[in-house]
Amino acid sequence: MITILETSALNTVQDLGRPGYRNLGVGTSGAMDALALQVGNILLGNQINDACIELQTYPFVLRFDAPATFAVTGIDAAIELDGRTVLPWMVETAAPGQVLRVGPPKSGARGYICLAGGIEVPVVLGSRSTQLRGSFGGLDGRPLEAGDTLKTTGAALDVAGYGALPPLRRSMPWLPQRTAKSFTCVRCPQPITPCSRPNPSSGCGIPHGALRRRATA
């Protein structure tokens, strides 16, 4: 369980969307940066389509009411857990009562707070994504507000401190350039690729390329 402490307009619960209903006047919705969501879910061992919080306005602050493992992807920003700096695109575990703050991005636009197990909201037309125009999906079909609580479906992982190098970080020239389809584990040179077939674990002990997995390092 998490509680939203501070938020602004248009921060919502999203997954990869609900394609196939435009003939009925229903938009796809879903994460604007699908790759960032998929990588976050892969790092946490989630299903590739598990729901997250999509951030479009900042700052955003939430409190963990139970142990939770998370990753913030999609942006390079000032991210703090109880005042301690947290790197983007990295897996961290929070204790009950700890507060996560995501500041305005230095690069990127939309941030994704992914949690182990995903966010539990009702499935509507095959998706948990918020459809603001139709006022359905996500949390009551609306943007998140201070005081909202969200259920998470997974337990905290027993590992943390690993992550992925993001692609095309032109504002961070000291990082290697990556294509939009390939990420690299920060513990070893093995690629992390959203795909449908699991690859063997690398030397760092983190399995790469699976839709469903847990890190074992």
C-alpha positions as CSV (number, residue, x, y, z in Angstrom):
1,M,0.0,0.0,0.0
2,I,1.2,3.5,-0.8
3,T,-0.3,6.9,0.0
4,I,0.1,9.9,-2.3
5,L,1.3,12.9,-0.3
6,E,1.9,15.5,-3.0
7,T,0.9,15.6,-6.7
8,S,-0.1,17.9,-9.5
9,A,-2.2,17.5,-12.6
10,L,-2.2,14.5,-15.0
11,N,-0.3,12.0,-12.8
12,T,-2.2,8.7,-13.3
13,V,-2.1,4.9,-13.1
14,Q,-1.1,3.5,-16.5
15,D,-0.1,0.2,-18.1
16,L,0.5,-0.5,-21.8
17,G,-3.0,0.5,-22.7
18,R,-6.2,-1.0,-24.2
19,P,-5.8,-1.3,-28.0
20,G,-8.6,-2.7,-30.1
21,Y,-11.5,-0.5,-28.9
22,R,-11.2,2.6,-31.1
23,N,-14.1,1.5,-33.3
24,L,-16.2,1.9,-30.1
25,G,-14.8,5.4,-29.4
26,V,-12.4,4.2,-26.7
27,G,-8.9,5.5,-26.9
28,T,-5.8,3.3,-26.2
29,S,-4.5,5.3,-23.2
30,G,-1.5,3.6,-21.6
31,A,2.0,4.8,-20.9
32,M,3.4,7.4,-23.3
33,D,6.9,5.9,-22.9
34,A,6.1,2.2,-23.2
35,L,9.8,1.2,-23.2
36,A,10.4,2.9,-19.8
37,L,7.5,1.1,-18.3
38,Q,8.6,-2.3,-19.7
39,V,12.2,-1.9,-18.5
40,G,10.9,-1.0,-15.0
41,N,8.7,-4.0,-14.9
42,I,11.5,-6.3,-16.2
43,L,13.9,-5.0,-13.5
44,L,11.3,-5.8,-10.8
45,G,10.4,-9.2,-12.1
46,N,6.9,-8.1,-13.0
47,Q,4.6,-9.0,-15.9
48,I,5.5,-6.7,-18.8
49,N,2.1,-5.0,-18.7
50,D,1.9,-4.4,-14.9
51,A,0.5,-1.0,-14.0
52,C,2.6,1.9,-12.7
53,I,2.3,5.6,-11.8
54,E,3.0,7.8,-14.8
55,L,4.3,11.2,-13.8
56,Q,3.8,14.2,-16.0
57,T,4.0,17.0,-13.5
58,Y,6.3,17.5,-10.5
59,P,7.2,17.3,-7.7
60,F,5.5,14.0,-6.8
61,V,5.7,12.6,-3.3
62,L,4.4,9.3,-1.9
63,R,4.7,7.3,1.3
64,F,5.2,3.5,1.5
65,D,2.8,2.0,4.0
66,A,4.3,-1.4,3.6
67,P,7.7,-2.8,2.4
68,A,8.0,-2.3,-1.3
69,T,10.6,-2.6,-4.0
70,F,10.5,0.0,-6.8
71,A,12.3,1.7,-9.7
72,V,11.8,5.1,-11.2
73,T,12.4,5.1,-15.0
74,G,11.9,7.4,-17.9
75,I,13.6,10.5,-16.5
76,D,16.8,11.7,-15.0
77,A,15.6,13.7,-11.9
78,A,16.3,14.4,-8.3
79,I,14.9,11.3,-6.6
80,E,15.0,10.9,-2.8
81,L,13.9,8.2,-0.4
82,D,13.8,9.8,3.1
83,G,16.3,12.4,1.9
84,R,18.7,9.8,0.5
85,T,19.5,10.2,-3.2
86,V,18.1,7.4,-5.3
87,L,19.4,6.9,-8.9
88,P,16.8,6.6,-11.7
89,W,16.5,3.3,-13.6
90,M,17.7,1.5,-10.4
91,V,15.9,-0.9,-8.1
92,E,15.5,0.1,-4.5
93,T,13.6,-1.3,-1.5
94,A,11.6,1.0,0.9
95,A,10.6,0.3,4.5
96,P,7.2,1.2,5.8
97,G,6.8,4.9,6.5
98,Q,9.6,5.9,4.1
99,V,8.8,8.8,1.7
100,L,9.8,8.9,-1.9
101,R,10.1,12.3,-3.6
102,V,10.6,12.8,-7.4
103,G,11.6,16.2,-8.5
104,P,11.4,17.9,-11.9
105,P,13.4,16.1,-14.6
106,K,16.8,17.2,-15.8
107,S,16.1,15.2,-18.9
108,G,13.1,13.3,-20.1
109,A,9.5,14.3,-19.6
110,R,7.5,11.4,-18.2
111,G,8.6,9.4,-15.2
112,Y,7.4,5.9,-14.2
113,I,7.2,4.7,-10.6
114,C,7.1,0.9,-11.0
115,L,6.6,-1.3,-8.0
116,A,7.2,-5.0,-7.5
117,G,4.0,-6.8,-8.4
118,G,2.4,-3.7,-10.0
119,I,-0.4,-1.5,-8.9
120,E,-3.8,-3.1,-8.1
121,V,-6.7,-1.2,-9.6
122,P,-9.7,-2.7,-11.5
123,V,-9.2,-4.0,-15.0
124,V,-11.5,-2.3,-17.5
125,L,-11.6,-3.5,-21.1
126,G,-8.5,-5.5,-20.5
127,S,-6.4,-2.7,-19.0
128,R,-5.7,-0.9,-15.8
129,S,-4.8,2.3,-17.6
130,T,-6.6,5.6,-16.8
131,Q,-8.8,7.0,-19.6
132,L,-9.3,10.6,-18.5
133,R,-11.7,11.5,-21.4
134,G,-14.0,8.6,-20.5
135,S,-13.4,8.8,-16.7
136,F,-12.7,5.2,-16.3
137,G,-9.8,2.9,-15.5
138,G,-6.9,3.6,-13.1
139,L,-8.1,5.1,-9.8
140,D,-11.7,6.1,-10.5
141,G,-10.9,7.3,-14.0
142,R,-9.1,10.4,-12.7
143,P,-5.6,11.9,-12.0
144,L,-4.1,11.0,-8.6
145,E,-4.7,13.4,-5.7
146,A,-3.1,13.9,-2.4
147,G,-4.5,11.5,0.1
148,D,-5.1,8.7,-2.4
149,T,-4.0,5.2,-1.5
150,L,-3.0,2.5,-4.0
151,K,-2.7,-1.2,-3.4
152,T,0.4,-3.1,-4.7
153,T,0.2,-6.7,-5.5
154,G,3.7,-8.0,-4.8
155,A,6.0,-8.4,-1.8
156,A,9.3,-6.5,-1.5
157,L,12.2,-8.2,-3.3
158,D,15.1,-9.4,-1.2
159,V,17.7,-7.7,-3.5
160,A,18.2,-4.1,-4.7
161,G,21.0,-1.9,-6.1
162,Y,20.9,-3.1,-9.7
163,G,19.4,-1.3,-12.7
164,A,19.7,-0.4,-16.4
165,L,21.5,2.2,-18.4
166,P,18.9,4.3,-20.2
167,P,19.0,4.8,-24.0
168,L,20.1,8.0,-25.8
169,R,21.2,10.0,-22.8
170,R,22.4,12.9,-24.9
171,S,22.4,15.2,-21.8
172,M,24.7,12.7,-20.0
173,P,27.6,12.2,-22.4
174,W,29.6,10.1,-19.9
175,L,27.1,7.3,-20.3
176,P,27.4,4.9,-23.3
177,Q,24.8,5.5,-26.0
178,R,22.1,2.9,-26.3
179,T,19.5,2.1,-28.9
180,A,15.9,2.3,-28.0
181,K,15.6,-1.4,-28.0
182,S,18.6,-2.4,-25.8
183,F,19.5,-1.6,-22.2
184,T,22.6,-2.8,-20.3
185,C,22.7,-4.1,-16.8
186,V,24.8,-1.9,-14.5
187,R,26.5,-5.0,-12.9
188,C,27.7,-6.7,-16.1
189,P,27.8,-6.1,-19.9
190,Q,24.8,-8.3,-20.6
191,P,21.8,-6.6,-22.5
192,I,18.4,-6.2,-21.0
193,T,15.8,-6.6,-23.8
194,P,12.0,-6.6,-23.5
195,C,11.2,-10.0,-25.2
196,S,9.1,-13.1,-24.8
197,R,11.9,-15.6,-24.1
198,P,13.9,-15.8,-21.0
199,N,17.7,-15.6,-21.3
200,P,20.1,-17.4,-19.0
201,S,21.3,-15.4,-16.0
202,S,24.4,-13.4,-16.5
203,G,27.6,-13.4,-14.5
204,C,26.1,-10.9,-12.1
205,G,23.3,-13.2,-11.2
206,I,20.5,-11.1,-12.6
207,P,18.4,-12.9,-15.3
208,H,18.0,-10.8,-18.4
209,G,15.3,-10.8,-21.1
210,A,12.5,-12.6,-19.3
211,L,9.0,-11.3,-18.9
212,R,8.7,-12.8,-15.4
213,R,11.7,-13.0,-13.2
214,R,13.4,-12.1,-9.9
215,A,17.0,-11.0,-9.4
216,T,19.0,-13.5,-7.5
217,A,22.3,-11.6,-6.9
